[in-house]
């Protein structure tokens, strides 16, 4: 199991647990969670996944990453 | 301290104010209504002779030694069974009662060995004491008549002997087994002269239902039930009051010594958590502390393939400091970190996280709570505002309905289970939510009203359905919700949706809808409904969601803020609560305050004179990922065996192997030490001085029974590493560490060793608002102000059974063993559990051609192992169960990388597996 997939799996899982929310709220919740609980190592690897095309990432995660970065 | 013997008032206290005035031998005393004459006398300072009475058991009235005379009443009533009455005047010593007592004692002694001088209980025998107390000078009946002196001893139990020739048939052991422990393994067999104590149906203690809790041994007034260590070493002469190092109940014990040798551990009657009770682990399984496997000298090696080399402390500490700094110089400040342990004291854990934050200069500290109760911390913080259980253990005595979710208290938290069982025998109703039919579902005098045997991984669907019933059937406590909570309307609208109804989720959970509805009505309609839960809640992909789901349910039903209610995690290890409190999580400083909070960081930065990073550190699984990726290269592992306890062991070992420096501080060369470059010998709990905080937030003193066998305290070693790394850390006593904790942690402001020594223990928050602690939290308002309803959508786990792996494995703990077994496997407890066993349903066994006792192969998508099978209908079809106590089995070889979405707590409870006969 590669580590890249770890971040993808974890981030998608966070998004799945916010799916009951309207998308804007879900994006905010995912961004808030990642920002608050994830270490910079994990965040940077997640950003790298997004930068590489976001394959396999939940769209909410992608938007959440954009939100964290701005 | 000399041998501590708590006073015995003969019968239990009665609740209520002292309102009844009586006179005992002319001494006035005022007691609560219903108090026995015996207890009133004891409170007045008058000890009435007794044998069958003890204040931990209900009065029995069989020995007739406690007879008294009462003015205005006829006869000589037994003082233990006679309640006081207003104005009563009692005479405890008259010629008439003296003669009666002597007669009783003559009969006892005529059938008792006269071997006092060589008896193991000499000096600690109530029969001997009473013979003296009643002035027995002769036995007129002689010793030649029919007697029991040739009765055969039962030495089958590894920890205590049963010597029936010394039994006086007082029934204290039988009553202790029933009333205190709740197992009812013992009985009095026969009638009259033939009466004798029997374990089960004439079986040996070892073959009976006896769980070796020691309650019978403690209750025995003679040497009939005696610890083997007392038989071997003699009666102890001094006591040290300390705290058990096993589960999160945190029982207080008197370590009883003879010279410097520990003879026995006796549960302390004044212990707030256990009130004089114990289990087989705390009571008897302490031999690991002096086991020859202990490593007492520091060791170093260059590569993990090299032999260990014993070195001085200076060299070991210097090596750790130097190599950690070298790693940081080469790979950056974040390339190192530490894992602290829930088996260590608060003071030890505090200095570890301080070392990481101040000396390492990062937040890369995590604790083994990551793999057990991190979702509790997250979920309860979100909903109630505090990462802790809401009640004290005593609270269960006021519960009317008890819900046990994903916990097996009789095995995992046996002393609390005894409290719970007592309340259930008194009539409280029980709901068990567990895939496995745990003992509590049906045990002596207890039967669950509902056992919701859900499919693993569907907790949230079940708790949502329970809440759905409460909301849609008008069972919500509207006043509580309106006054105390927020977010209800949104949550209620969510939970009332048809897809959350019991009928809608039955196909997902496997729980019959009518059964679930009935359970929901029972809990929601109870005057006091209490939820107790364990790792069957937290160790899931939605562990945190489930914790919040239970909090929602409790708030909706108004079951918070008083005795008998609450949401209560049963913590796995002795100091899980404390290790979390002490800032062991990578995102939180002590007191659960986020590292991004500037004001909080400033407090620590001023005190520690170092900048604290605002960025959270790595969690344990992140450390492993980063190690495999090559960016995390140095790890200090304090008292944890991550190479056995953590999931997906292939990944763990790959990570450990990839690191440049692994430092293990432990009692033994555990599995993780196989990957270590430096081994630092640890201290057992008998050598520690500090505090543990149990599952009810009770801070208990741990007092050293002996000096550290390695020559150093663990907190001292950590401080020396930090100092060698250029950050001086120095304390002369662990009380100074607690003083520092109190100075920076609002919930600990009032805590000090002095206070703990004065009060015995204290439950945090302990501060100026609650100077003697807080047994029940959120009484008038929640810690966060309003309790917050959080929407808890059910998201199925990614781990599904497939054609290749059609069964679901769930793991757990059994009574006699503890976690990875490092301690209990080095005690006589192996007599009960020599190996991990796979439990599976008869149907699942039959279709695979497996019979009981077969060696089977257990495989998941990440690994496989072999173990023996036990066929049991405790399991539903499709679900198998095993423990993880033995490294040879390596149950975590098959568990996966799946984890809780919010905390990364591993999903130990759901692994798709296949089972087949081992070839």
Interface residues (C-beta under 8 A of the other chain):
Chain A: X1 X3 X6 X9 X10 X13 X14 X16 X17 X19 X20 X21 X33 X36 X37 X38 X39 X40 X41 X42
Chain B: X334 X363 X364 X494 X541 X542 X545 X586 X587 X594 X596 X615 X616 X617 X618 X619 X621 X622 X625 X626 X628 X629 X631 X632 X648 X651 X791 X793 X795 X798 X862 X897 X899 X901 X902 X903 X904
